[in-house]
Amino acid sequence: MNQTDQDLLEAIRRGDTAAWTRLVDEYQGRLLRFAQTRVPQSADAEDIVQDTFASFIKAIHTLRIETSIETYLFGILRNAVVNRVRTRWARTVCLIQDVYHGGEENLPPDLFSGATTPDPSVSRCVSREEQHHLQRQVLVNALQQLIQELQDAGKLRDLKVAELVFYCQLASKETAKLLQMDEGLVRVVKHRCLKSIRGAVAASDAIQDLSVSFSEDMLTEVWESQRLSCPKRSTLGAFLLEDLSPEWFDYVDFHLTTMGCHFCRASFKDLQEQQTNEQQTQFRRQILNSTIGFLSGGL
């Protein structure tokens, strides 16, 4: 969590109603846009968003947030959507990407073979819940490191490959087709990414406390729930204004359209509507400024 989020959270915990109002104003639009894409009725979407904020504020004094407030709110919202749909329509919702369900080529069952300790005495010292938490945190750190390295090096094509292979569980053949790449090159990028992840996991101090290997499903779940490769809100804003470098513009376009990230699409739609409202407000102001004089001078 960044300092701005920390300050806002502390202000809300002190009972600052203005801070709570700022938080609601900041996130209600993008949360509602996301909910509206997942449930058929607008009233249901509004109820879910209201429940999300209610759950957040009720637990404000006991919350342990390790990500941004936005990611935490989307996590509550995602669970609320799943619960609502399962209860009322008795069917599940795909909350990753609707069209990507994985291919015939799966990752190894144990992504990090050799990185964990086989000593059974270690696992007895750590409860199953603590162990699961440690596993996820180690994996979060490893994936964050990989994504940051790719972004810093400008290897946004490799990041696209990683998203499709690990996040969407898409086969190399389909990934190559989508990105118009050689399939062999996709496999090379995937191997390189796996090597980086394994290395980061093995180097973690917490790895000595783990004895259970990581699964492919955990990797995908962590990537999706933490929104690890989602562009920042400011980046989406720059994309809307076409104020990004060609490489970053292409990547954000891929993330929104090819990947179809529901979270970022909701946030981007909210930005579009804000821009429209601002333009309408500015136009209204121009009309008033150019005509208000006639009120005092007569028609």
C-alpha positions in Angstrom: 0.0 0.0 0.0 1.3 3.4 -0.9 1.5 6.4 1.5 -1.6 8.0 0.0 -3.7 4.9 0.7 -2.2 4.6 4.2 -3.0 8.2 5.1 -6.6 7.8 3.7 -7.1 4.6 5.6 -5.9 6.1 8.9 -8.1 9.1 8.4 -11.2 6.9 7.9 -10.2 4.9 11.0 -10.2 8.2 13.0 -13.8 8.8 11.9 -13.0 11.4 9.2 -16.2 11.5 7.2 -14.6 13.7 4.5 -11.9 11.0 4.0 -14.6 8.3 3.6 -16.5 10.5 1.1 -13.3 10.9 -0.9 -12.8 7.1 -1.0 -16.4 6.4 -2.1 -16.2 9.2 -4.8 -12.9 7.8 -6.0 -13.9 4.1 -6.4 -17.7 3.9 -6.8 -17.6 4.5 -10.5 -15.1 1.8 -11.5 -16.6 -0.7 -9.1 -20.1 -0.1 -10.5 -18.9 -0.5 -14.1 -17.3 -3.8 -13.2 -20.4 -5.1 -11.4 -22.7 -4.0 -14.3 -20.7 -6.3 -16.6 -21.2 -9.3 -14.4 -24.9 -9.1 -13.3 -27.9 -8.5 -15.6 -29.8 -5.9 -13.5 -28.5 -2.4 -12.7 -30.2 -2.6 -9.3 -28.3 -5.7 -8.5 -25.0 -4.1 -9.5 -25.7 -1.1 -7.3 -26.6 -3.4 -4.3 -23.3 -5.3 -4.8 -21.3 -2.1 -4.8 -23.1 -0.8 -1.8 -22.5 -4.1 0.0 -18.8 -3.8 -0.9 -18.4 -0.4 0.7 -20.5 -1.6 3.7 -18.2 -4.6 4.2 -15.1 -2.4 3.9 -16.3 0.2 6.5 -17.6 -2.4 9.0 -14.2 -4.1 9.1 -12.2 -0.8 8.9 -10.5 -1.3 12.3 -9.5 -4.9 11.7 -8.5 -4.7 8.1 -5.0 -6.0 7.1 -4.5 -4.6 3.6 -1.3 -5.7 1.9 -2.2 -4.3 -1.5 -3.8 -1.0 -2.7 -7.2 0.0 -1.5 -8.5 -0.4 -5.1 -7.3 -4.0 -5.3 -8.8 -4.8 -1.9 -12.2 -3.3 -2.9 -12.2 -5.2 -6.1 -11.5 -8.4 -4.2 -14.5 -7.8 -2.0 -16.6 -6.9 -5.1 -15.5 -10.0 -6.9 -16.5 -12.3 -4.1 -19.8 -10.5 -3.8 -20.5 -10.9 -7.5 -19.7 -14.7 -7.3 -22.0 -15.1 -4.2 -24.8 -13.2 -5.8 -24.7 -15.1 -9.1 -24.4 -18.5 -7.4 -27.2 -17.8 -5.1 -29.7 -16.2 -7.6 -28.8 -17.8 -10.9 -27.1 -21.0 -9.8 -24.2 -20.7 -12.2 -20.6 -19.6 -11.9 -19.0 -16.5 -13.3 -15.6 -16.5 -15.1 -13.8 -13.6 -13.5 -10.5 -14.0 -15.3 -11.0 -13.7 -19.0 -14.2 -15.1 -20.4 -12.7 -16.6 -23.6 -9.4 -18.0 -22.2 -9.9 -21.2 -20.3 -6.5 -22.8 -20.9 -5.2 -25.0 -23.6 -4.0 -28.6 -24.1 -0.6 -27.6 -23.0 -0.5 -27.1 -19.3 2.3 -26.0 -17.0 4.0 -28.6 -14.9 2.0 -29.6 -11.8 4.9 -28.4 -9.6 6.1 -25.0 -11.0 8.9 -24.7 -8.5 10.2 -28.2 -8.1 13.4 -28.2 -6.1 12.8 -24.7 -4.6 11.0 -25.9 -1.5 12.3 -27.8 1.5 11.2 -31.4 1.9 11.9 -31.4 5.7 8.5 -32.4 7.3 9.6 -31.0 10.6 9.4 -27.5 9.2 5.8 -27.7 8.1 4.7 -28.9 11.6 6.0 -25.5 12.9 3.7 -23.5 10.7 0.0 -23.9 10.6 -1.7 -24.7 7.3 -3.3 -21.2 7.1 0.0 -19.5 7.8 1.8 -21.7 5.3 -0.8 -20.9 2.6 -0.4 -17.2 3.4 3.4 -17.5 3.1 3.1 -19.4 -0.2 1.0 -16.7 -1.7 3.2 -13.9 -0.5 6.3 -15.5 -1.8 4.6 -16.0 -5.2 3.3 -12.5 -5.2 6.8 -11.1 -4.7 8.2 -13.4 -7.4 5.6 -12.3 -9.9 5.9 -8.7 -9.0 9.6 -8.9 -9.5 9.2 -10.6 -12.9 6.6 -8.0 -14.1 8.7 -5.1 -12.9 11.8 -6.4 -14.7 9.9 -6.8 -17.9 8.4 -3.3 -17.7 11.7 -1.7 -16.7 13.4 -3.4 -19.6 10.7 -2.4 -22.0 10.0 -6.0 -22.8 6.2 -5.5 -23.1 5.9 -8.2 -25.7 7.3 -10.7 -23.2 4.8 -9.4 -20.6 2.0 -10.1 -23.1 3.2 -13.7 -23.4 3.4 -14.0 -19.6 -0.2 -12.7 -19.2 -1.6 -15.1 -21.8 0.4 -18.2 -20.6 0.3 -17.8 -16.8 -2.7 -15.5 -16.2 -5.0 -16.9 -18.8 -3.4 -20.4 -18.9 -3.4 -20.2 -22.7 -1.3 -22.8 -24.7 1.9 -21.6 -26.5 0.3 -22.3 -29.9 -2.7 -20.1 -29.2 -0.5 -17.4 -27.6 1.7 -17.4 -30.7 -1.3 -17.0 -32.9 -2.8 -14.1 -30.9 0.5 -12.2 -30.8 1.6 -13.2 -34.3 4.8 -14.7 -32.9 6.8 -17.9 -33.6 5.6 -20.6 -31.3 9.2 -21.6 -30.5 9.9 -18.0 -29.4 6.8 -18.1 -27.1 8.2 -21.2 -25.4 11.5 -19.5 -25.0 9.9 -16.5 -23.3 7.8 -18.8 -21.1 10.9 -20.7 -20.0 12.7 -17.5 -19.3 9.8 -16.2 -17.1 9.6 -19.5 -15.2 13.3 -19.4 -14.5 12.9 -15.9 -13.1 10.0 -16.9 -10.9 11.7 -20.0 -9.6 14.8 -18.0 -8.9 12.9 -15.4 -6.9 11.1 -18.1 -5.0 14.3 -19.9 -4.2 15.9 -16.7 -3.0 13.1 -15.8 -0.6 13.9 -16.0 3.1 10.4 -17.3 3.7 10.9 -20.3 1.5 12.6 -22.2 4.4 9.2 -22.2 6.1 7.4 -23.9 3.2 7.1 -27.5 2.3 4.2 -27.5 -0.1 4.9 -26.8 -3.8 3.1 -24.2 -5.8 0.4 -25.1 -8.3 -0.5 -23.6 -11.7 -3.9 -22.7 -10.3 -2.3 -20.8 -7.4 -0.1 -18.8 -9.8 -3.2 -17.8 -11.9 -5.3 -17.0 -8.8 -2.6 -14.8 -7.3 -2.0 -13.0 -10.6 -5.7 -12.3 -11.0 -6.6 -11.4 -7.4 -3.6 -9.1 -7.0 -4.1 -7.6 -10.4 -0.3 -7.7 -10.8 0.1 -6.6 -14.4 -2.9 -4.2 -14.5 -1.9 -0.7 -15.7 -2.2 2.0 -13.1 -5.2 4.3 -13.2 -2.9 7.2 -14.4 -1.7 5.0 -17.3 -5.2 4.2 -18.3 -5.9 8.0 -18.3 -2.8 8.6 -20.4 -4.0 5.9 -22.8 -7.4 7.7 -23.1 -5.7 10.9 -23.9 -3.3 9.1 -26.3 -0.4 10.4 -24.3 1.7 7.2 -24.1 4.7 5.9 -26.0 3.8 3.7 -28.9 5.0 0.6 -27.0 3.0 1.3 -23.9 -0.1 2.4 -25.9 0.1 -1.0 -27.7 0.4 -2.9 -24.4 -2.5 -1.1 -22.7 -4.6 -1.7 -25.8 -3.7 -5.4 -25.7 -4.6 -5.6 -22.0 -8.0 -3.9 -22.5 -9.0 -5.5 -25.8 -7.2 -8.7 -26.4 -6.9 -9.8 -22.8 -10.2 -8.1 -22.0 -9.3 -7.5 -18.4 -12.6 -6.8 -16.7 -11.1 -4.7 -13.9 -9.3 -2.4 -16.2 -12.1 -2.2 -18.7 -14.4 -1.1 -15.9 -11.9 1.5 -14.7 -11.3 2.7 -18.3 -15.1 3.1 -18.9 -15.3 5.1 -15.7 -12.5 7.4 -17.0 -14.3 7.8 -20.3 -17.5 8.8 -18.6 -15.6 11.2 -16.3 -14.0 12.8 -19.4 -17.4 13.1 -21.1 -18.9 14.7 -18.0 -16.0 17.1 -17.7 -16.3 18.1 -21.3 -20.0 18.7 -20.9 -19.4 20.7 -17.8 -16.7 22.8 -19.6 -19.1 23.3 -22.5 -21.9 24.4 -20.2 -19.5 26.9 -18.5 -18.5 28.3 -22.0 -22.2 28.8 -22.8 -22.9 30.5 -19.5 -19.8 32.7 -19.8 -20.8 33.8 -23.3 -24.5 34.4 -22.5 -24.6 35.6 -18.9 -24.1 39.2 -19.9 -27.4 39.3 -21.7 -29.2 38.7 -18.4 -28.1 42.1 -17.0 -28.2 44.0 -20.3 -31.5 42.7 -21.6 -32.3 40.8 -24.8 
